[in-house]
Amino acid sequence: MDCQTLKELDARYIAGTYKRSDLCLERGEGATGYTFEGREVIDFSSGIGVNSLGYSEPGWVAAITRQAVKLQHTSNLYYTQPAVELAELLIEKTGMSKVFFANSGAEANEGAIKTARKYSSDKYGEGRHGILSLLHSFHGRTMATITATGQEQYHKHFHPFAQGFVYGEAGNMEDIKPKLTKNICAVLIELIQGEGGVNTLDKAFVQELAAICLKKDILLIVDEVQTGIGRTGTFFAYQQYGIQPDLVTSAKGLGGGLPIGAILFSEKTAEVLGFGDHGTTFGGNPVVCAGGAYIVKTMDEEFLSQVTAKGHRIREALKGVPGIKEVSGLGMMLGFLHETRTASEIAEACLKEGLIVLTAKDKVRLLPPLNITGNELEKGLFILKKVLIQQ
């Protein structure tokens, strides 16, 4: 197979829902990918935050291989060891109470929305079902999560949408407070809005919002699909905000490259969903959970401190580079704005030079593998600075 043939077959057989960049990857190792022609590219995207340990990390490959030859799947009507092990690890890392496994971030957010509405219905009766999310948020592409997403560009063509969603302005409590009416059962937030532009929420704002939610018995759902599993330098980003969510959703980096989603329930919400209230065919898949358990086990304090250190190194490298206007984010989830060049122009130029970066609105978004080596990191930063300095 060569790249041109691959692109022709893709156009013939795969639905055209993605505007692909001109890159055909055949294999990868660590933070380095290789094309069919053998060209090397440094990856600062991690498959949009999925490959938390880069490409085909040997320990992760061994974990999923051992499980695949034992038991690749059975239904959730029966018990499996990998799902229990991963759930226990997640509870130990967070102090939450229970876990539900799904297949994606969108599914996890759907389940959290259902949980919030059932909690409110059980306690207060019908009618208290509203969900407040934030403008510039992104929560998925199912009908409920696309409605929860506070970006108009995702709301074209798909009417009618799910009912009961309202939007508030991040950081503006004067806008949000009047919207927290008696009909609101939950608030759904990302602590760093990834697709919305790598917008980091202010800690004081988040703490005030959490306090209001607690007072009004409105559930606080924190969407950690992109920010979780070590990405920001703590296991979950909320652990840097001094809050206790009622529900936390996770996906992306949890699977390390295989599809998984998870809802973490606090003590308050742990028993809301009962038999028959929710389910999924592939959630808790043994192979995926075995890989996820390996990922979580790597996230000790030393590993997380290195994530923070690497994030500081990236920020340091960007300091003083002409044209960079703003750097946002936490840990190794970073974005920057350029004064004169668009994010897409920079991303395209980087790819030509051998570096994969992402965009998020007007910003270039950087999500390197959390275990990226110092050599790979410096190679990528060299290319990035070279592109940024070019006129």
C-alpha positions in Angstrom: 0.0 0.0 0.0 1.1 3.5 -0.7 -0.3 6.8 0.4 -2.0 7.8 -2.9 -3.7 4.4 -3.2 -4.9 4.7 0.4 -6.4 8.1 -0.2 -8.2 6.9 -3.3 -9.7 3.9 -1.4 -10.6 6.2 1.5 -12.6 8.5 -0.8 -14.3 5.5 -2.4 -15.4 3.6 0.7 -15.5 5.9 3.8 -18.1 8.6 4.4 -16.7 12.0 3.9 -17.3 13.4 7.4 -13.6 14.3 8.0 -11.4 16.9 6.3 -8.2 14.8 6.5 -4.8 16.4 6.4 -2.3 15.1 3.8 -0.7 12.5 6.0 -0.8 8.7 5.8 0.5 7.0 8.9 1.6 3.4 8.7 3.1 2.8 12.2 4.3 4.7 15.3 6.6 4.3 18.3 6.4 6.7 21.3 5.6 10.2 20.0 7.0 9.5 16.6 4.9 8.3 13.6 6.1 7.0 10.3 4.5 7.3 6.9 4.3 4.5 4.3 7.3 6.1 2.6 9.3 6.0 5.9 9.0 9.8 6.7 9.2 10.6 10.4 6.7 12.9 12.1 6.7 14.0 15.7 3.2 13.9 17.1 2.0 16.7 19.4 -1.6 15.6 19.1 -1.8 12.1 20.7 -4.8 11.3 18.4 -6.6 14.3 19.9 -5.6 13.4 23.5 -6.2 9.6 23.2 -2.7 8.1 22.9 -1.7 9.1 26.5 1.4 6.9 26.3 2.1 7.5 22.6 2.1 4.9 19.8 2.1 1.2 20.8 3.8 1.6 24.2 5.2 -1.9 24.9 3.6 -2.4 28.4 0.2 -1.4 27.1 0.5 -3.6 24.1 1.4 -6.5 26.3 -1.5 -5.9 28.6 -4.1 -5.9 25.9 -2.5 -8.9 24.2 -2.5 -11.0 27.3 -6.2 -10.2 27.8 -7.1 -10.7 24.1 -5.9 -14.3 24.1 -7.8 -15.1 27.3 -11.2 -13.4 26.8 -11.9 -10.5 24.3 -15.5 -9.9 25.2 -18.5 -11.1 27.2 -21.7 -9.3 27.9 -22.3 -7.2 31.0 -24.6 -9.9 32.3 -21.5 -11.5 33.7 -18.4 -10.5 35.7 -15.0 -9.8 34.3 -11.8 -9.1 36.2 -10.3 -6.3 34.0 -13.4 -4.1 34.5 -13.4 -4.5 38.2 -9.6 -3.8 38.4 -9.9 -0.6 36.3 -12.9 0.6 38.3 -11.0 0.0 41.6 -8.0 1.9 40.3 -10.2 4.9 39.3 -11.9 5.0 42.7 -8.5 4.8 44.4 -7.2 7.7 42.3 -10.2 10.0 42.9 -12.1 9.1 46.1 -15.3 8.8 44.0 -17.7 5.9 44.8 -18.6 3.9 41.7 -17.9 3.7 37.9 -20.0 3.0 34.8 -18.1 2.0 31.7 -19.2 3.2 28.2 -17.4 3.5 24.8 -16.8 7.2 24.3 -16.8 10.6 25.9 -20.2 11.4 24.3 -21.7 8.2 25.8 -20.2 9.0 29.2 -21.8 12.5 29.0 -25.1 11.1 27.9 -25.0 8.8 30.9 -24.2 11.6 33.3 -27.1 13.7 31.9 -29.4 10.7 32.4 -28.1 10.3 36.0 -28.7 13.9 36.8 -32.3 13.9 35.5 -33.1 10.6 37.3 -31.6 12.0 40.6 -33.8 15.0 40.3 -36.9 13.1 39.2 -36.5 10.6 42.1 -36.1 13.4 44.7 -38.2 16.3 43.3 -40.6 14.8 40.8 -41.0 15.6 37.1 -40.1 19.0 35.6 -36.8 19.6 37.2 -34.7 18.4 34.3 -32.8 21.4 33.0 -29.0 21.2 32.2 -26.9 24.3 32.2 -23.7 24.1 30.1 -21.3 26.9 29.0 -20.8 28.7 25.8 -17.8 27.5 23.8 -18.2 24.0 25.4 -18.0 20.7 23.6 -19.6 17.6 25.0 -20.1 15.2 22.1 -22.1 14.5 18.9 -25.0 12.5 20.1 -28.3 14.4 20.1 -28.2 15.2 23.8 -24.5 16.0 24.0 -24.5 18.1 20.8 -27.4 20.1 22.4 -25.3 20.5 25.5 -22.4 21.8 23.4 -22.5 25.6 23.5 -21.3 26.2 20.0 -23.8 27.2 17.2 -21.7 25.7 14.5 -22.7 22.2 15.8 -26.3 23.1 15.9 -27.0 23.3 12.2 -29.1 20.9 10.3 -30.1 18.6 13.2 -33.2 20.1 14.6 -35.3 19.4 16.6 -32.8 19.1 19.5 -33.2 17.6 22.9 -35.1 19.9 25.3 -34.1 21.4 28.6 -30.6 22.8 27.9 -29.5 26.4 28.6 -26.1 28.1 28.2 -24.1 30.4 30.4 -21.1 32.5 29.9 -17.9 31.0 31.4 -16.5 33.3 34.1 -19.6 35.5 34.3 -21.7 34.6 37.4 -24.0 37.6 36.7 -25.0 35.8 33.5 -25.2 32.3 35.1 -27.0 32.9 38.4 -30.4 34.0 36.9 -30.3 30.8 34.8 -29.9 28.5 37.8 -33.7 28.3 38.2 -35.8 25.8 40.1 -36.0 23.8 36.9 -32.2 23.2 36.6 -31.0 19.8 37.9 -27.3 19.9 36.8 -24.5 22.0 35.6 -22.1 20.5 33.0 -18.7 22.1 32.6 -15.2 21.5 31.1 -12.5 23.0 33.3 -10.5 23.6 30.1 -12.7 24.0 27.0 -10.6 22.0 24.5 -12.6 22.2 21.2 -13.8 25.7 22.3 -10.3 27.2 22.2 -8.3 25.8 25.1 -10.1 28.1 27.5 -9.1 27.6 31.1 -11.9 28.3 33.6 -11.0 30.6 36.5 -10.6 28.8 39.8 -12.6 31.3 41.8 -15.5 31.1 39.2 -15.5 27.3 39.4 -15.5 27.3 43.2 -18.4 29.8 43.4 -20.4 27.8 40.8 -19.7 24.6 42.8 -20.9 26.2 46.0 -24.1 27.4 44.4 -24.7 24.0 43.0 -24.2 22.4 46.5 -26.6 24.9 48.1 -29.3 24.4 45.5 -28.8 20.6 45.2 -27.9 21.0 41.5 -25.5 18.3 40.5 -22.1 19.4 39.2 -20.9 17.3 36.3 -17.3 17.8 35.2 -16.5 16.7 31.7 -12.9 15.4 31.9 -13.0 13.6 28.5 -10.0 15.6 27.3 -8.5 17.0 30.5 -8.5 13.7 32.5 -6.0 10.9 33.0 -3.0 13.0 33.7 -3.3 15.4 30.9 -3.2 18.5 33.0 -0.6 17.3 35.6 -3.1 15.8 38.0 -5.0 12.7 37.4 -8.1 14.8 36.8 -8.1 18.5 36.3 -10.8 19.1 39.0 -8.2 18.0 41.6 -6.5 21.4 41.0 -9.7 23.4 41.6 -10.6 22.4 45.1 -14.0 21.1 44.2 -15.9 17.8 44.6 -18.0 17.0 41.5 -21.1 14.8 41.8 -20.3 13.2 38.4 -17.1 13.1 36.4 -16.9 11.8 32.8 -13.8 10.4 31.2 -12.7 8.8 27.9 -9.9 9.6 25.4 -6.6 9.0 27.3 -8.2 6.4 29.6 -8.0 3.7 26.8 -4.6 4.7 25.5 -5.8 4.1 21.9 -8.8 1.8 22.4 -12.4 3.1 22.8 -13.6 3.6 26.3 -15.7 6.0 28.3 -16.4 6.2 32.0 -18.8 7.9 34.4 -17.5 8.3 38.0 -20.2 8.7 40.6 -19.8 10.5 43.9 -21.4 9.0 47.1 -24.3 11.3 46.4 -25.0 9.8 43.0 -23.6 6.3 43.3 -27.0 4.6 43.7 -29.1 6.7 41.3 -28.9 4.3 38.4 -30.4 0.9 39.1 -31.1 -2.2 37.2 -32.3 -1.4 33.7 -31.8 2.4 33.9 -28.7 2.4 31.7 -26.5 0.0 29.7 -24.2 -0.6 26.8 -23.1 -3.6 24.8 -19.4 -2.9 24.7 -18.8 -1.0 28.0 -16.3 -2.6 30.3 -14.8 -4.6 27.4 -12.1 -6.8 29.0 -9.4 -6.0 26.5 -10.0 -2.2 26.6 -10.2 -2.3 30.4 -6.9 -4.3 30.7 -5.2 -1.5 28.6 -6.9 1.2 30.7 -5.7 -0.4 34.0 -2.1 -0.4 32.6 -2.5 3.3 31.8 -3.9 4.3 35.2 -1.2 2.3 37.0 1.5 4.5 35.3 0.0 7.7 36.7 1.9 7.9 39.9 3.1 11.2 41.5 6.5 11.0 39.7 4.8 10.5 36.3 2.4 13.4 36.9 5.1 15.7 38.0 6.9 15.0 34.7 3.8 16.0 32.9 3.8 19.3 34.7 7.5 19.8 34.0 7.1 19.0 30.3 4.2 21.5 30.1 6.5 24.1 31.6 9.1 23.3 29.1 6.7 23.9 26.2 5.6 27.2 27.7 9.2 28.2 28.2 10.0 27.4 24.6 7.2 29.6 23.4 8.2 32.6 25.4 9.6 35.4 23.3 8.7 33.7 20.0 7.5 36.6 17.8 3.8 36.8 17.2 2.6 34.6 20.0 -0.1 36.5 21.8 -1.4 34.1 24.4 -0.7 30.7 25.9 -3.5 28.9 27.7 -4.1 25.5 29.3 -2.6 23.4 32.1 0.0 20.6 32.0 0.3 19.2 28.6 -3.0 20.5 27.3 -1.9 23.9 25.9 -3.0 26.3 23.2 -1.6 29.5 21.8 -2.8 32.4 19.7 -0.7 34.0 17.0 -1.1 37.7 16.1 -0.9 37.4 12.3 -1.1 33.8 11.3 -4.1 31.5 11.6 -4.0 28.3 13.5 -4.8 26.2 10.4 -1.9 27.9 8.5 0.5 27.1 11.3 -0.8 23.5 11.6 -0.3 22.9 7.9 3.2 24.4 7.9 4.1 22.2 10.9 2.9 19.1 9.2 5.0 19.8 6.1 8.1 20.1 8.4 7.3 16.9 10.3 5.2 17.9 13.3 1.6 17.1 14.0 -0.3 19.8 16.0 -4.0 20.5 16.4 -6.2 23.5 16.2 -9.0 24.7 18.5 -10.9 27.8 17.1 -8.2 30.4 16.6 -5.5 28.7 18.6 -2.9 26.0 17.9 -3.5 23.2 20.3 -0.8 21.0 21.7 -1.5 17.6 23.3 1.7 15.6 23.2 1.9 12.0 24.6 2.4 12.3 28.3 5.4 10.1 28.2 7.1 11.9 25.3 10.9 11.6 25.6 13.0 14.7 26.1 14.5 14.1 22.6 11.2 13.9 20.9 9.9 17.0 22.8 12.9 19.0 21.7 12.6 17.9 18.1 9.0 18.9 18.0 9.7 22.3 19.7 12.5 23.0 17.2 10.1 22.4 14.3 7.3 24.5 15.9 9.6 27.4 16.6 11.1 27.2 13.1 7.6 27.4 11.6 6.6 30.3 13.9 9.7 32.3 13.0 9.1 31.8 9.3 7.2 34.7 7.6 
